Amino acid sequence: MKEVLKKKLRRSLWLEIDLDQLESNYLALKEMVGSVKVMPAVKANGYGHGIVQCSQILAECGADYLGVGSVDEAILLRENGVRTPILVFESSFIPDMARVFREYDLMPTVFNMEQAQALSAVSDKEMKIFVKIDTGRGRLGINAEEFPDFYKELKEFQNLKVEGVYSHMCGAEWPDENCPSRSEYPLWQYGRFCKAMEGIGEEGKKIPFRQLANTPACIAYPEIRMTGICPGRAIWGYSPLERREGHPDLAMPMKALKSRLLDIHEVTGGKFGPGFSAVRLDHPRRIGVVAGGVGDGISPKHAASGHVLIRGKKIPIASAICLEHMIVDLTECPEAKMGDEVVLFGSQGNENIPISALLKAWDKTLVEFWTSFSPHISRVYLKRGEVYSITSGDIPKRIDL
Ligand SMILES: *Cc1c(COP(=O)(O)O)cnc(C)c1O
């Protein structure tokens, strides 16, 4: 393990994120779409990768916009020098939060008049907004058919400028000539979007960012990219589509989850085994205590089928039900020393634990997995294999009353 990490990591549990890979994913998508604008989705703490450092890299790469999940995420980016235009997808009650959007120069998502009135009332200068249309996700947005009337009403607010119109795709697979029904739903969504735009005539063509395409849609349906795409999973190295021609080269920047052995000793009792009830052991067991537990997002299911890597060896997990620790069985690893690096996924020596093994053991989808890691786990960012930056801790900020 690198010396700098020994000295700088305050808590011995960290995710390793390869910023070169993040950059390469962004550039592959940008090359795929050409002049179409790209808004990486960095919500949910950058899909778990750490929103600040990753957004800084995406901004440096030239991302046209960033899509965040909350005002708090947006403020964090502004406070860390990210000047890229930011769209907040929606998680605030806008009539009560309008001032914050103006104060931090954020673009809100609007789909009802109450929001528009509140935003207009607090804006002394022009505020850029995005309108969300529901084309078939069945969640937030004004129904596509109601959009033209809504847009006309919006225009009454002189100080609101519609910078973008967007909608969320429900899911998309590669089109298949032999199976037209596959494309039916995405193309229906696209059709509703287009009709909504036609309903406002020439003005629709002037709205800078018109976007419907998330990860699978932007790859599988070039014809629906309009003026912008909003990839989330693809930025973080994953697409649900099978690889074929036209698919960009993507790989995951999240390379490893690592920890250290905080202590090694022999015990004669504890909560071990599948039932996790207290058991007295008939002979002492040599255990190692590892930083990292359920409170960090590590699944208690890990113990059942999991192991970790220490000194390049597979080491069984004895118990993973603690909030902050994991207990490993060091019987077969007498050479282990306190302070040794422990790999929960990733490589060590000739061994590797792939993320796919953990998805199975933890019974999670990839997005659930990425976002299960608490923001307080350190992120170690690498560039050209060297440590580039480290985050540590997240103490929520107090809000002045
Ligand atoms: C999260 C999000 C995306 C990205 O979706 P992926 O499928 O991860 O690419 C796109 N659009 C909106 C509105 C989103 O909230």
The ligand as a Tripos MOL2 file, in Angstrom:
@<TRIPOS>MOLECULE
LIG
   15    15     1     0     0
SMALL
NO_CHARGES

@<TRIPOS>ATOM
      1 C1        -30.3080    9.8550  -13.5580 C.3       1 LIG1
      2 C2        -30.8620   10.4220  -14.7860 C.ar      1 LIG1
      3 C3        -30.3230   10.0820  -16.0250 C.ar      1 LIG1
      4 C4        -29.2030    9.0970  -16.2050 C.3       1 LIG1
      5 O1        -29.7210    7.8040  -16.3110 O.3       1 LIG1
      6 P1        -28.7660    6.5500  -16.6820 P.3       1 LIG1
      7 O2        -29.7230    5.5280  -17.0760 O.co2     1 LIG1
      8 O3        -27.9950    6.2410  -15.4470 O.co2     1 LIG1
      9 O4        -27.9020    6.9990  -17.7940 O.co2     1 LIG1
     10 C5        -30.8640   10.6750  -17.1480 C.ar      1 LIG1
     11 N1        -31.8840   11.5640  -17.0490 N.ar      1 LIG1
     12 C6        -32.4230   11.9180  -15.8620 C.ar      1 LIG1
     13 C7        -33.5420   12.8830  -15.8150 C.3       1 LIG1
     14 C8        -31.9400   11.3480  -14.6990 C.ar      1 LIG1
     15 O5        -32.4770   11.6810  -13.5100 O.3       1 LIG1
@<TRIPOS>BOND
     1     1     2 1
     2     2     3 ar
     3     2    14 ar
     4     3     4 1
     5     3    10 ar
     6     4     5 1
     7     5     6 1
     8     6     7 2
     9     6     8 1
    10     6     9 1
    11    10    11 ar
    12    11    12 ar
    13    12    13 1
    14    12    14 ar
    15    14    15 1
@<TRIPOS>SUBSTRUCTURE
     1 LIG1         1 GROUP 0 **** ****
